[in-house]
């Protein structure tokens, strides 16, 4: 299952981002992109997960994961 992030701008102002990792994530991304047309000033950067960074703690009881961060890379999607 692929994880996607959409970074959304309108008139060169970043509005925010959306992440999805559902079984039908690609279909969800396609639907969202259809509702954000460039003719109305929208620009969307599509990224896909390419890995993960983990923050670990080492102690007497072994290793423990304190946190994770998904690493994304820009992707070109064909609609």
Buried (B, 14 or more C-beta within 10 A) or exposed (E): EEBBBBBBBEEEEEBEEBEBEEEEBBEBBEEBBEEBEEEEEBBBBBBBBEEEEEEEEEEEEEEEEEEEEBEBEEBEEEE
